[in-house]
Amino acid sequence: MSLLKKGSAPLAILIIVAVLGIAQSAYIVKQTEKAIVLQLGKPKAGPMGPGLHFKLPFVQNVIYFDSRLLEYDARPAEILTKDKKNMVVDNYSKWRISDPLLFYRTVRSIPRAQARLDDIIYAELRVALGRYTLIQIISSDRTSIMEEVTQTSNLLLKPYGIEVLDVRIKRTDLPPENARAIYGRMRAERERMAKQYRSQGNEAAARITAQADKERAITIADANLKAEILRGEGDGKATKIYADSFGKAHKFYEFKKSLEAYEAGFKDNTKFILSQENPFLKFMK
């Protein structure tokens, strides 16, 4: 029994070493990854696709890289356009690691790759947008500009094992000081237009009022003229009728005129001293 116990210890050690060796030798690469094998810090094999792989235990180690499409959202930055307008551009890019071995040798990690993306894409955006005016950038030419920036950036980043598939501008804004200045100019322009419209309205109102007053005066004058003419014609006809009537009845005419004289004379407590033989009182007897 003692001999068995003495012989089982080395066997157990061998089994443990073998298990550890197998564990250190085998590694699995996922469907969304690629891997390279390093030996003493230097690339030895790769890139490895998905599946079970083996390496030298304790001497070699494995670095994994994401093989999926990645997105990098850059910080907003100012760019000068062709018409000397400052604008703040917020862009993002879609990229992936096309060559993991080259990627590791040049930039090594995702953060350093994003820094390289930021530098190159921003530089290309600045150059491309500098050839267009502000109106062209925010309207019809944006698609062609982005295609141009994508192609150029992809060529420049290819030596780093990076493939750029798309570069897009999410938002374009004006710097705060420019926005305030443009708002001030827009406000001044609107106030100028409002004053112009107001003065034109006042001028039109004065013209319409003057025309209405003129037409009113003409209408009233014509009406007064027609009224005077009709009144004169009426008075003429009345006088003729009275003359014809009184010519046929002289005494009645005399009586009527006496009554009118009485009415005009005997009012407001007027007092007369007349004799009974006065002709004025002829019709009072």
C-alpha positions as CSV (number, residue, x, y, z in Angstrom):
1,M,0.0,0.0,0.0
2,S,2.8,2.4,0.8
3,L,4.4,1.7,-2.6
4,L,1.1,2.5,-4.3
5,K,0.8,5.7,-2.4
6,K,4.4,6.6,-3.3
7,G,3.8,5.9,-7.0
8,S,0.4,7.7,-7.2
9,A,1.8,11.2,-6.4
10,P,3.9,11.6,-9.5
11,L,1.0,10.3,-11.6
12,A,-1.4,12.8,-10.2
13,I,1.1,15.6,-10.9
14,L,1.4,14.4,-14.5
15,I,-2.3,14.3,-14.9
16,I,-2.7,17.8,-13.5
17,V,0.1,19.1,-15.7
18,A,-1.5,17.4,-18.7
19,V,-4.9,19.0,-18.0
20,L,-3.4,22.4,-17.5
21,G,-1.4,22.0,-20.7
22,I,-4.5,21.1,-22.7
23,A,-6.4,23.9,-21.1
24,Q,-3.6,26.3,-22.0
25,S,-3.3,24.9,-25.5
26,A,-7.0,25.0,-26.7
27,Y,-8.9,28.2,-27.3
28,I,-12.2,29.0,-29.0
29,V,-12.9,31.9,-31.4
30,K,-16.5,33.1,-31.5
31,Q,-18.5,33.8,-34.7
32,T,-18.2,37.5,-34.1
33,E,-14.4,37.5,-33.6
34,K,-11.1,36.9,-35.2
35,A,-7.9,36.1,-33.3
36,I,-4.1,36.2,-33.6
37,V,-1.6,34.2,-31.7
38,L,1.3,36.0,-30.0
39,Q,4.5,34.4,-28.9
40,L,6.6,36.5,-26.5
41,G,4.6,39.5,-27.5
42,K,5.1,39.1,-31.3
43,P,2.5,37.9,-33.7
44,K,3.0,34.2,-34.6
45,A,-0.1,33.1,-36.3
46,G,-3.4,34.5,-37.5
47,P,-5.9,35.7,-38.2
48,M,-7.9,32.8,-36.9
49,G,-11.5,32.3,-37.8
50,P,-14.3,31.0,-35.7
51,G,-13.9,27.5,-34.1
52,L,-11.6,25.5,-31.8
53,H,-7.8,26.1,-32.2
54,F,-4.6,25.2,-30.4
55,K,-1.5,27.0,-29.4
56,L,1.7,26.3,-27.4
57,P,0.8,26.5,-23.7
58,F,2.5,29.1,-21.4
59,V,4.5,30.4,-24.3
60,Q,1.8,31.7,-26.7
61,N,-1.3,33.8,-25.9
62,V,-4.3,34.9,-28.0
63,I,-5.7,38.3,-28.7
64,Y,-9.3,38.6,-29.9
65,F,-10.7,41.3,-32.3
66,D,-14.3,42.1,-33.0
67,S,-15.1,41.2,-36.7
68,R,-18.5,42.9,-36.7
69,L,-19.3,46.3,-38.1
70,L,-18.3,49.0,-35.6
71,E,-19.5,52.6,-35.2
72,Y,-17.5,55.6,-34.1
73,D,-19.4,58.8,-33.1
74,A,-16.9,61.6,-33.3
75,R,-17.0,64.8,-31.2
76,P,-18.5,67.9,-32.9
77,A,-15.8,70.1,-34.5
78,E,-15.7,73.4,-36.3
79,I,-15.1,73.5,-40.1
80,L,-14.6,76.5,-42.4
81,T,-16.7,76.4,-45.6
82,K,-15.8,77.8,-49.0
83,D,-17.8,81.0,-48.4
84,K,-15.8,81.6,-45.1
85,K,-18.6,80.4,-42.8
86,N,-17.8,78.6,-39.6
87,M,-20.0,75.6,-38.9
88,V,-20.0,72.8,-36.3
89,V,-20.2,69.4,-37.8
90,D,-21.2,66.3,-35.8
91,N,-20.3,63.1,-37.8
92,Y,-20.1,59.4,-37.3
93,S,-18.5,56.6,-39.2
94,K,-19.0,52.8,-39.7
95,W,-15.9,50.7,-39.9
96,R,-14.4,47.3,-39.2
97,I,-11.1,45.5,-38.7
98,S,-10.3,44.1,-42.1
99,D,-6.8,42.7,-41.2
100,P,-6.4,41.9,-37.5
101,L,-2.7,41.1,-37.8
102,L,-2.0,44.5,-39.5
103,F,-4.3,46.2,-37.1
104,Y,-2.4,44.8,-34.1
105,R,1.0,45.8,-35.6
106,T,-0.1,49.4,-36.3
107,V,-2.7,50.6,-33.8
108,R,-3.0,47.5,-31.5
109,S,-6.3,48.5,-29.8
110,I,-9.8,49.9,-30.5
111,P,-9.3,53.3,-28.6
112,R,-6.1,54.0,-30.6
113,A,-7.9,53.0,-33.8
114,Q,-10.7,55.5,-33.0
115,A,-8.2,58.2,-32.4
116,R,-6.7,57.5,-35.9
117,L,-10.2,57.5,-37.3
118,D,-10.9,60.8,-35.7
119,D,-7.8,62.4,-37.1
120,I,-8.1,61.2,-40.6
121,I,-11.9,61.6,-41.1
122,Y,-11.9,65.0,-39.6
123,A,-9.0,66.1,-41.8
124,E,-10.8,64.8,-44.9
125,L,-14.1,66.4,-43.9
126,R,-12.3,69.7,-43.4
127,V,-10.8,69.5,-46.9
128,A,-13.9,68.3,-48.6
129,L,-16.3,70.7,-46.9
130,G,-13.9,73.6,-47.6
131,R,-14.6,73.2,-51.3
132,Y,-18.4,73.8,-50.8
133,T,-20.5,76.7,-49.6
134,L,-22.7,76.5,-46.5
135,I,-25.9,76.2,-48.6
136,Q,-24.4,73.4,-50.7
137,I,-23.4,71.4,-47.6
138,I,-26.8,71.6,-45.9
139,S,-28.8,70.9,-49.1
140,S,-28.1,69.0,-52.3
141,D,-24.4,68.1,-52.3
142,R,-24.1,66.4,-48.9
143,T,-24.4,62.9,-50.3
144,S,-21.7,63.3,-52.8
145,I,-19.5,64.9,-50.2
146,M,-19.9,62.0,-47.8
147,E,-19.1,59.5,-50.5
148,E,-16.0,61.3,-51.4
149,V,-14.9,61.5,-47.7
150,T,-15.7,57.8,-47.2
151,Q,-13.6,56.7,-50.2
152,T,-10.6,58.9,-49.3
153,S,-10.7,57.9,-45.6
154,N,-10.9,54.2,-46.5
155,L,-7.7,54.5,-48.7
156,L,-5.8,56.3,-45.9
157,L,-6.9,53.8,-43.2
158,K,-6.3,50.7,-45.2
159,P,-2.6,50.5,-44.1
160,Y,-3.8,50.2,-40.5
161,G,-6.0,47.1,-41.2
162,I,-9.1,49.3,-41.0
163,E,-11.9,49.4,-43.6
164,V,-14.2,52.5,-43.6
165,L,-17.6,51.6,-45.0
166,D,-19.5,54.9,-44.4
167,V,-19.1,58.4,-43.1
168,R,-22.1,60.5,-42.4
169,I,-22.9,63.9,-40.9
170,K,-25.5,63.7,-38.2
171,R,-26.0,67.4,-37.6
172,T,-24.6,70.7,-38.8
173,D,-24.9,73.8,-36.5
174,L,-23.5,77.3,-36.5
175,P,-21.2,78.3,-33.6
176,P,-23.1,80.2,-30.8
177,E,-21.6,83.6,-31.8
178,N,-22.4,83.1,-35.4
179,A,-25.9,81.9,-34.6
180,R,-26.5,85.1,-32.5
181,A,-25.2,87.3,-35.3
182,I,-27.3,85.6,-37.9
183,Y,-30.4,85.8,-35.6
184,G,-29.7,89.5,-35.1
185,R,-29.4,90.1,-38.9
186,M,-32.6,88.1,-39.5
187,R,-34.5,90.1,-36.9
188,A,-33.2,93.4,-38.3
189,E,-34.3,92.3,-41.8
190,R,-37.7,91.3,-40.6
191,E,-38.2,94.6,-38.7
192,R,-37.1,96.5,-41.9
193,M,-39.6,94.5,-44.0
194,A,-42.3,95.1,-41.3
195,K,-41.7,98.9,-41.4
196,Q,-41.8,98.8,-45.2
197,Y,-45.1,96.9,-45.3
198,R,-46.5,99.2,-42.6
199,S,-45.5,102.4,-44.5
200,Q,-46.9,100.9,-47.7
201,G,-50.1,100.1,-45.9
202,N,-50.4,103.6,-44.4
203,E,-49.8,105.1,-47.8
204,A,-52.5,102.9,-49.4
205,A,-54.9,103.7,-46.5
206,A,-54.3,107.5,-47.0
207,R,-54.8,107.2,-50.7
208,I,-58.0,105.2,-50.3
209,T,-59.3,107.7,-47.6
210,A,-58.5,110.7,-49.9
211,Q,-60.2,109.1,-52.8
212,A,-63.3,108.2,-50.6
213,D,-63.4,111.8,-49.2
214,K,-63.2,113.2,-52.8
215,E,-66.0,110.9,-54.0
216,R,-68.0,111.8,-50.9
217,A,-67.6,115.6,-51.5
218,I,-68.5,115.2,-55.2
219,T,-71.5,113.1,-54.4
220,I,-72.7,115.6,-51.8
221,A,-72.1,118.6,-54.1
222,D,-74.0,116.8,-56.9
223,A,-76.9,116.0,-54.5
224,N,-77.0,119.6,-53.2
225,L,-77.0,120.9,-56.8
226,K,-79.8,118.6,-57.8
227,A,-81.7,119.6,-54.6
228,E,-81.3,123.3,-55.4
229,I,-82.4,122.8,-58.9
230,L,-85.5,120.8,-57.8
231,R,-86.2,123.3,-55.1
232,G,-86.0,126.2,-57.6
233,E,-88.2,124.3,-60.0
234,G,-90.7,123.6,-57.2
235,D,-90.7,127.2,-56.1
236,G,-91.2,128.3,-59.6
237,K,-94.1,126.0,-60.1
238,A,-95.6,127.0,-56.7
239,T,-95.2,130.7,-57.5
240,K,-96.9,130.2,-60.9
241,I,-99.7,128.2,-59.2
242,Y,-100.2,131.0,-56.6
243,A,-100.1,133.7,-59.2
244,D,-102.6,131.9,-61.4
245,S,-104.9,131.2,-58.4
246,F,-104.6,134.7,-56.9
247,G,-105.1,136.3,-60.3
248,K,-108.5,134.6,-60.5
249,A,-109.5,135.6,-56.8
250,H,-108.0,139.0,-56.0
251,K,-109.9,139.4,-52.7
252,F,-108.9,136.0,-51.5
253,Y,-105.3,136.9,-52.2
254,E,-105.6,140.1,-50.3
255,F,-107.2,138.2,-47.4
256,K,-104.4,135.7,-47.3
257,K,-101.7,138.3,-47.3
258,S,-103.5,140.2,-44.5
259,L,-103.5,137.0,-42.4
260,E,-99.9,136.5,-43.0
261,A,-99.2,140.1,-41.9
262,Y,-101.3,139.6,-38.8
263,E,-99.3,136.4,-38.0
264,A,-96.0,138.2,-38.5
265,G,-97.0,141.4,-36.6
266,F,-99.0,140.1,-33.6
267,K,-96.5,138.1,-31.7
268,D,-94.2,138.4,-28.7
269,N,-96.6,140.7,-26.9
270,T,-96.4,143.3,-29.7
271,K,-98.7,146.3,-29.1
272,F,-100.2,148.5,-31.9
273,I,-102.3,151.6,-31.6
274,L,-104.5,151.8,-34.7
275,S,-107.7,153.5,-35.5
276,Q,-110.7,151.5,-36.6
277,E,-110.4,153.0,-40.0
278,N,-106.9,151.8,-40.6
279,P,-106.8,149.5,-43.8
280,F,-104.6,147.1,-41.9
281,L,-107.6,146.1,-39.7
282,K,-110.0,145.8,-42.6
283,F,-110.4,142.0,-42.1
284,M,-110.6,142.2,-38.3
285,K,-114.0,143.9,-38.3
